[in-house]
Amino acid sequence: MNLLTIKDMPEDLMKEVIDLAVKMKKEGNRSRDDLKGKVLISLYEKPSTRTRLSFETAMTNLGGHTIVMDFKTSQISRGETMADTARVLEGYCDVISARLFKQTALEEIAKNVKIPVINALTDVEHPCQALADMQTIIEYGKEKGKLVYIGDAANNVANSLMLVAARYGMHVVLCGPEGYLPSSEYLEEAEKTGAKVEVTSDPAYAVKDADVIYTDVWVSMGDEAEKEKRLNDLKPYQVNSVLLKQAKPDAIVMHCLPAHRGEEITDEVMDGEQAAVWNQAENRMWAQEALILKLVNE
């Protein structure tokens, strides 16, 4: 069993992973031997802080071991194919995670191995982030409420999160300017759940009575050439104290990090009492522990 996208992840497995993550965090046991002798090889084509550290810590907590492979220091940088690399890795480990520029490269890995492959971020989705996000939303008791994703609502995090939230029956609103809204493919997939899913370019309308406000950087890795245009287009979609006051008084604010303070979110909100970002970041570890356990033992 792989996790390449939330779109293809069975709903029952998704909820089992999130429930297990909630349970494991409550137990607080960071010294287990469930995966003693097991090895995770973690591939990085793109830089990482939370993804890398949370995967390594999760595997250590489970009694296993992680080997990190950076593309720049591997034979991939000299032309070895992804398929050949994947076949070699399969002989060395029990599970592979990969943080890549292209979803097609992830699919090439999965096609050539029989062990679990985990999407640790591609241009299409960021499923591990969304699982941890839903764990966070549940911890704050907001899983039946209204989730507003504001800013670049066409990115990989937005794609994964809207599907997870819709499967839980949340009212999901994607808010951004024209050109920054989700594809019809992902909207239709979210709507299949029967959840209420809306798209709007009006921030004030979007956050009215919101339980969760979520934002992300406006210039993702790979978008640097469009930086000036993106900053200008998305400026009206900043999460600040004025916008937050239009949501419910007990609304939480989420950000998958890293944050570009002063752009998509202000210091006042980021460091405020309603920010859930630090619990959200910690939950990457718990969600990854649960996910690895489920996939390796499937």
C-alpha positions in Angstrom: 0.0 0.0 0.0 1.3 3.4 -1.0 0.4 7.0 -0.2 0.8 8.9 -3.4 -2.2 11.2 -3.1 -5.2 11.7 -0.7 -7.3 11.3 -3.8 -6.3 7.6 -4.1 -6.1 6.9 -0.4 -9.0 4.8 0.9 -11.1 6.8 3.3 -11.1 4.2 6.0 -7.3 4.0 5.9 -7.1 7.8 6.0 -9.3 8.0 9.1 -7.5 5.1 10.8 -4.2 6.9 10.4 -5.5 10.1 11.8 -7.2 8.3 14.7 -4.0 6.5 15.5 -2.0 9.7 15.4 -4.4 11.3 17.9 -4.2 8.2 20.1 -0.4 8.0 20.0 0.1 11.7 20.8 -2.3 11.3 23.9 -0.2 8.3 25.0 3.0 10.4 24.6 5.1 7.2 24.1 8.2 8.2 22.1 10.1 5.0 22.7 8.5 2.0 20.9 9.9 -1.0 19.1 7.1 -1.6 16.6 9.5 -1.2 13.7 12.7 -2.5 15.2 15.0 -3.5 12.4 13.0 -1.7 9.8 14.6 1.0 7.5 13.1 4.1 5.9 14.9 5.6 3.0 13.9 9.3 2.7 14.6 11.0 -0.7 15.0 14.7 -1.0 15.0 16.6 -4.3 13.7 19.7 -2.5 14.8 21.4 0.7 13.0 20.4 3.9 12.8 21.2 7.7 9.6 19.7 9.1 9.2 16.9 6.6 12.7 15.6 7.1 12.9 16.0 10.8 9.4 14.6 11.4 10.0 11.5 9.3 13.4 10.8 11.0 12.0 11.4 14.5 8.9 9.3 13.8 11.0 6.3 12.5 13.4 6.6 15.5 10.4 6.7 17.9 9.1 3.5 16.4 12.4 1.7 16.8 13.5 1.9 13.2 16.2 3.7 11.3 16.2 6.4 8.6 18.7 6.9 5.8 18.4 10.3 4.0 19.4 10.5 0.4 19.8 14.0 -1.2 19.5 14.0 -5.0 22.5 16.4 -5.2 24.9 13.9 -3.6 23.5 10.8 -5.3 23.9 9.3 -8.7 20.6 10.7 -9.8 22.5 14.0 -10.2 24.7 12.2 -12.7 21.8 10.8 -14.8 20.8 7.5 -13.1 17.1 7.0 -13.8 14.5 7.1 -11.1 13.4 3.6 -12.0 16.9 2.2 -11.6 17.4 4.1 -8.3 14.1 2.8 -7.0 14.9 -0.8 -7.8 18.2 -0.5 -5.8 16.5 1.2 -2.8 14.0 -1.6 -2.5 16.8 -4.0 -1.6 18.0 -1.7 1.2 14.8 -0.7 3.0 11.2 -1.4 4.0 9.6 1.9 3.1 10.4 4.9 1.0 9.4 8.5 1.4 10.1 11.1 -1.3 10.0 14.9 -1.5 10.0 15.7 -5.2 9.3 18.4 -7.7 7.1 16.2 -9.9 4.3 13.8 -9.1 5.3 11.8 -12.2 8.7 11.0 -10.6 7.0 9.7 -7.4 4.8 7.5 -9.6 7.9 6.1 -11.3 9.3 5.1 -8.0 6.1 3.4 -6.9 5.8 1.6 -10.2 9.2 -0.1 -9.8 9.1 -1.3 -6.2 6.8 -3.5 -4.1 7.4 -1.8 -0.7 5.3 1.2 0.5 6.1 4.6 -1.1 5.0 7.8 0.7 4.5 11.2 -1.0 6.4 13.6 1.2 5.4 16.5 -1.1 5.2 16.9 -4.9 3.8 19.6 -7.2 0.3 18.0 -7.0 -0.2 17.1 -3.3 1.2 17.1 0.2 -0.8 14.3 1.8 1.3 13.9 5.0 0.8 17.6 5.8 -3.0 17.2 5.4 -3.1 14.2 7.7 -1.3 16.1 10.4 -3.6 19.1 9.8 -6.7 17.1 10.3 -5.2 15.6 13.5 -4.7 19.2 14.6 -8.3 20.3 13.7 -9.6 17.3 15.6 -7.6 18.2 18.7 -9.1 21.6 18.7 -12.6 20.2 18.3 -13.2 21.9 14.9 -13.7 18.8 12.7 -17.4 19.6 12.1 -16.9 23.2 11.4 -15.9 25.6 8.6 -12.4 25.5 7.2 -11.2 28.4 5.0 -8.0 28.1 3.0 -6.9 31.5 1.9 -4.3 32.7 -0.5 -2.8 30.4 -3.2 -5.7 27.9 -3.0 -4.4 26.0 -6.1 -1.3 24.6 -4.4 -0.4 21.1 -3.3 -1.3 21.7 0.4 -4.8 23.1 -0.6 -5.4 20.0 -2.9 -4.7 17.5 -0.1 -6.3 19.4 2.7 -9.6 20.1 0.9 -10.0 16.3 0.2 -9.3 15.3 3.8 -11.5 18.0 5.3 -14.4 17.2 2.9 -14.2 13.5 3.8 -14.8 14.6 7.4 -17.8 16.6 6.3 -16.4 20.0 7.0 -17.6 23.1 5.2 -14.6 23.9 3.0 -14.0 27.3 1.4 -11.1 27.9 -1.0 -10.4 31.6 -1.3 -8.0 33.4 -3.6 -7.8 35.6 -6.7 -8.5 34.3 -10.2 -5.6 32.0 -11.2 -5.0 30.8 -7.7 -8.1 28.7 -7.3 -8.2 24.8 -7.3 -8.6 22.8 -10.4 -11.9 21.3 -11.4 -10.4 17.8 -10.9 -9.8 18.4 -7.2 -13.0 20.4 -6.6 -15.1 17.6 -8.2 -13.3 15.0 -6.0 -14.1 17.0 -2.9 -17.7 17.5 -3.9 -18.1 13.8 -4.3 -18.0 13.5 -0.5 -21.3 15.4 -0.2 -19.5 18.1 1.9 -20.2 21.8 1.2 -17.3 23.1 -0.9 -17.1 26.7 -2.0 -14.7 28.8 -4.1 -14.6 32.6 -3.7 -12.3 35.5 -4.3 -13.8 37.5 -1.4 -11.8 37.1 1.8 -14.4 38.8 4.0 -17.1 36.4 2.7 -14.8 33.4 3.0 -13.9 33.9 6.7 -17.3 34.8 8.0 -18.1 32.4 10.9 -14.9 30.4 10.1 -13.7 27.8 12.6 -10.3 27.3 11.0 -8.4 29.8 8.8 -5.5 28.2 6.9 -2.8 29.9 4.9 0.5 29.1 3.2 3.4 30.9 1.6 2.5 32.8 -1.6 5.8 31.9 -3.4 6.4 28.2 -3.2 9.6 26.4 -4.2 9.7 26.6 -8.0 7.6 29.8 -8.2 10.5 32.2 -7.6 10.4 33.6 -11.1 6.8 34.8 -10.5 7.6 36.3 -7.0 6.7 39.9 -7.8 3.5 39.0 -9.5 2.4 36.6 -6.8 3.1 39.0 -4.0 1.0 41.7 -5.8 -1.8 39.4 -6.7 -2.2 37.9 -3.2 -1.6 41.0 -1.1 -5.4 41.4 -0.4 -5.4 37.8 1.0 -3.1 38.3 4.0 -4.3 36.7 7.3 -4.1 39.6 9.7 -6.0 40.8 12.8 -8.7 42.6 10.8 -9.5 39.4 8.8 -9.3 37.2 11.9 -11.9 39.3 13.7 -14.4 38.4 11.0 -14.2 34.7 11.9 -15.6 33.1 15.0 -14.1 34.3 18.2 -12.6 30.9 19.0 -11.3 30.3 15.4 -7.9 28.8 15.1 -5.2 29.8 12.5 -3.1 27.2 10.8 0.0 27.5 8.6 2.0 24.6 7.3 5.3 26.6 7.6 7.7 28.0 6.8 5.9 31.3 7.1 6.9 34.5 5.4 5.9 36.9 8.1 4.5 40.1 6.8 3.4 38.5 3.6 0.7 35.9 3.9 0.4 36.3 7.7 1.3 38.9 10.2 3.4 38.6 13.4 0.4 39.5 15.5 -1.6 36.5 14.2 1.3 34.1 14.0 2.3 34.7 17.6 -1.3 35.2 18.9 -3.4 33.0 21.1 -5.5 31.7 18.2 -2.5 30.3 16.3 -2.3 26.5 16.2 0.8 26.4 14.0 3.2 25.0 16.6 0.9 22.1 17.6 0.3 21.6 13.9 4.1 21.3 13.2 4.5 18.8 16.1 1.7 16.7 14.7 3.7 16.0 11.5 5.7 13.6 13.6 2.7 11.9 15.2 0.9 11.6 11.9 3.9 10.2 10.2 4.4 7.6 12.9 0.8 6.5 12.5 1.1 6.4 8.7 4.4 4.5 8.6 3.0 1.9 11.0 -0.2 1.4 9.0 1.6 1.1 5.6 4.5 -1.1 6.8 2.1 -3.5 8.6 -0.6 -3.4 5.9 
